[in-house]
Amino acid sequence: MIRRAAVLGSPIEHSLSPVLHRAAYQELGLDDWSYDRFEIDEAALPQFVEGLGPEWAGLSLTMPLKRAVIPLLDGISDTAASVEAVNTVVLTGDGRRVGDNTDIPGLISALRERGVEKVESAAVLGAGATASSALAALSRICSGEVTAYVRSSARAAEMRQWGERLGVAVRTADWSDAARALTAPLVIATTPAGATDELAAAVPATPGTLFDVLYDPWPTALAAAWTQRGGNLLGGLDLLVHQAVLQVEQMTGRTPGPLAAMRAAGEAALRGRHM
């Protein structure tokens, strides 16, 4: 029987997930596995999930489905529950649908690969869904305070609430002071394209580690300036690949997932978009 998996979301056409998962299947010799993409919004999600047959092994979920899927599942992991977001659904042999969040351990794994296992403090730029995942990851690796730089008092309140929920000491600061974030030993930028360009000129002489979750366009102005100063840099592709490796492991039962092959496929796909 062909085994199926797919990524769902809206918009979905630019997702790199099919490239990464198919590369994993090829590397693992899983010739009878397929991975597709489907343009699915919140209204269409219940019917799609209910229609999944026994050939389905799992789903990857992107926006706006990470919370909408939760009521459709038989259970979710503690990690997913901690941020109320599911990006991975595994369909078990007994017909159960179980949700997980691989963004959080994926972020931690990506940092560990670059030698960052523990930090005494950190800064987060932005306050969206990715920022809450960043806080969840920091709850495991940061021993001290996290400063979140945000654009509104409402966002600041949200980040403090997430901090309380996740057990992280979160201090909030106005975006106008975001240049101060760059002196932290670990900076996680979760903002949309262009939002941090204004900070590129403020990169310190000896920067620590920057994790900029964007991957297209890449490098961002901030990432480029960080590299020029000799700082440790991670990008969105690092996060995408590490969380996808964990998805492949859960869906196929094969470990370890082929990280190198998946990263190479992702890099090639991004180069192809800009030729």
C-alpha positions in Angstrom: 0.0 0.0 0.0 1.2 3.5 -0.9 1.8 5.5 2.3 0.7 9.2 2.1 1.6 12.4 3.9 1.1 16.0 3.0 1.4 19.6 4.1 -1.7 21.6 4.5 -2.1 25.4 4.7 -3.1 28.6 3.0 -1.2 29.9 1.1 0.8 26.7 0.5 2.3 26.9 -3.0 5.7 28.1 -1.8 6.1 25.5 1.0 9.4 23.7 1.0 8.0 20.8 3.0 7.4 18.5 -0.1 11.0 19.0 -1.1 12.3 18.1 2.3 10.1 15.1 2.9 10.5 13.6 -0.5 14.3 13.9 -0.2 14.0 12.0 3.1 11.9 9.3 1.5 14.5 8.9 -1.3 17.4 8.7 1.2 15.6 6.2 3.3 14.6 4.0 0.4 10.8 4.5 1.0 9.8 4.2 -2.6 6.1 3.6 -1.7 5.8 6.9 0.2 4.4 10.1 -1.3 4.2 13.6 0.1 1.9 16.3 -1.4 0.7 19.8 -0.6 -2.9 20.9 -0.3 -4.4 24.4 -0.2 -6.6 24.1 2.8 -8.1 26.8 5.0 -9.8 26.5 8.4 -13.3 26.0 6.9 -12.1 23.1 4.7 -10.0 21.4 7.3 -12.6 19.3 9.1 -13.8 17.6 5.9 -10.3 16.9 4.7 -9.2 15.3 8.0 -12.3 13.2 8.3 -11.7 11.9 4.8 -8.3 10.5 5.5 -8.0 6.8 4.8 -5.7 4.1 6.2 -3.0 4.9 3.6 -2.3 8.2 5.4 0.6 8.3 7.8 0.7 12.0 8.7 0.2 15.7 8.0 2.3 18.8 8.3 0.4 21.9 9.2 1.2 25.5 8.6 -0.8 28.7 9.0 -3.6 29.2 9.6 -4.3 25.6 10.7 -2.0 25.0 13.7 -4.7 25.8 16.3 -7.8 25.0 14.1 -6.7 21.3 13.9 -6.7 20.7 17.6 -10.4 19.9 18.1 -10.2 17.4 15.3 -7.6 15.2 17.0 -7.7 12.4 19.5 -4.9 13.9 21.6 -1.9 16.2 21.5 1.5 16.2 23.1 2.5 18.3 26.1 4.8 20.3 23.8 1.9 21.2 21.4 -0.4 21.9 24.4 2.2 24.3 25.9 1.8 26.7 22.9 -1.7 25.6 21.7 -0.2 24.9 18.3 0.1 21.6 16.3 2.3 21.5 13.2 2.4 17.6 13.0 -0.3 15.0 12.9 0.5 11.3 13.1 -2.1 8.8 12.1 -1.6 5.7 14.1 -2.2 2.1 13.1 -5.3 1.9 15.3 -6.9 5.0 13.5 -6.0 7.7 16.1 -5.0 11.2 15.1 -2.3 12.5 17.4 -0.9 16.1 17.3 2.6 17.3 18.1 4.7 20.4 17.7 8.1 19.9 16.2 8.9 23.6 15.8 10.0 23.8 19.5 12.4 20.8 19.6 13.4 21.6 16.0 14.6 25.1 17.2 16.5 23.6 20.1 18.1 20.9 17.8 19.2 23.6 15.3 20.8 25.6 18.0 22.5 22.6 19.5 24.0 21.7 16.1 25.6 25.2 16.1 27.0 24.7 19.6 24.3 26.6 21.5 23.0 24.4 24.3 22.5 26.8 27.2 22.4 30.7 27.5 22.1 33.0 30.5 19.8 35.4 28.7 18.1 36.0 25.3 16.1 38.4 23.2 13.1 37.8 21.0 12.2 40.2 18.2 8.5 40.1 17.5 5.4 38.6 19.2 3.6 36.3 16.8 3.0 32.6 16.9 6.7 31.9 16.1 7.6 34.0 19.1 5.6 31.8 21.5 7.4 28.8 20.1 10.7 30.6 20.6 9.8 31.2 24.3 8.9 27.5 24.7 12.3 26.6 23.4 14.0 29.2 25.6 12.2 27.7 28.6 14.4 24.7 28.1 17.8 26.4 27.4 17.8 29.9 28.9 18.6 30.1 32.6 17.8 33.8 33.0 15.6 36.6 31.6 14.2 36.9 28.0 13.5 40.3 26.7 10.8 40.5 24.0 10.8 43.6 21.7 7.3 44.4 20.5 5.4 47.1 18.8 2.3 47.4 21.0 1.2 47.2 24.6 -1.2 44.4 23.6 1.6 42.3 22.1 3.7 43.0 25.2 0.9 41.7 27.5 0.6 38.6 25.3 4.3 37.8 25.5 4.3 38.2 29.3 1.3 35.9 29.5 3.2 33.3 27.4 6.2 33.7 29.7 4.1 33.0 32.8 2.5 30.0 31.1 5.8 28.6 29.9 7.8 29.3 33.0 10.1 31.9 31.4 11.0 35.3 33.0 9.9 37.6 30.2 10.6 41.3 30.2 9.0 43.4 27.4 10.5 46.4 25.7 9.3 48.8 22.9 10.4 48.1 19.4 12.1 51.5 19.3 14.7 50.1 21.6 15.2 46.9 19.5 18.9 47.7 18.8 19.6 46.9 22.4 18.5 43.3 21.7 21.5 42.7 19.6 23.9 42.6 22.6 22.1 39.5 24.0 24.1 36.2 23.7 21.1 34.7 21.7 18.8 36.8 19.6 15.7 35.1 17.9 14.1 37.2 15.2 10.6 36.1 14.5 9.5 39.1 12.4 8.3 39.4 8.8 10.6 40.2 5.9 12.1 43.7 6.1 11.1 44.3 9.8 14.7 44.0 11.1 16.5 45.7 8.2 16.7 48.9 10.2 18.8 47.0 12.9 21.6 45.9 10.5 23.7 49.0 11.3 23.4 48.3 15.0 25.1 44.9 15.1 27.8 45.0 17.8 31.5 44.4 17.1 31.4 41.0 18.7 27.9 39.6 18.3 26.7 36.3 19.8 24.2 34.0 18.1 21.3 35.2 15.8 18.5 32.9 14.8 16.5 34.6 12.1 13.5 32.4 11.3 13.2 33.8 7.7 14.5 31.7 4.8 13.3 33.6 1.7 14.5 36.2 1.1 17.9 35.2 2.6 20.1 36.5 3.9 18.1 39.4 5.6 20.0 42.6 6.0 20.4 41.9 9.7 21.7 38.3 9.0 24.2 39.6 6.4 25.5 42.3 8.8 25.7 39.6 11.6 27.9 37.4 9.4 30.2 40.3 8.5 30.8 40.9 12.2 31.7 37.2 12.7 28.6 36.2 14.7 27.0 32.8 14.9 24.1 32.7 12.4 21.1 30.4 11.9 18.3 30.9 9.4 14.8 29.8 8.8 16.0 26.8 6.7 17.8 25.5 9.8 14.5 25.5 11.7 12.5 24.2 8.7 14.9 21.2 8.2 15.2 20.3 11.9 11.5 20.3 12.5 10.9 18.3 9.3 13.4 15.7 10.4 11.4 15.2 13.5 8.2 14.9 11.4 9.8 12.3 9.2 10.9 10.3 12.2 7.4 10.3 13.7 5.5 9.6 10.5 7.8 6.8 9.2 9.2 5.4 12.4 12.7 5.5 10.9 15.4 7.2 13.0 17.6 9.1 12.7 16.0 11.2 9.9 18.4 12.1 7.1 19.2 15.7 8.1 22.0 16.2 5.6 20.0 15.0 2.6 17.0 17.1 3.6 19.1 20.3 4.1 20.8 19.8 0.7 17.5 19.5 -1.0 16.2 22.6 0.7 19.2 24.6 -0.2 19.0 23.5 -3.8 15.3 24.4 -4.0 16.0 27.9 -2.6 18.8 28.5 -5.1 16.5 27.4 -7.9 14.0 30.1 -6.9 16.5 32.8 -7.4 18.2 31.7 -10.6 
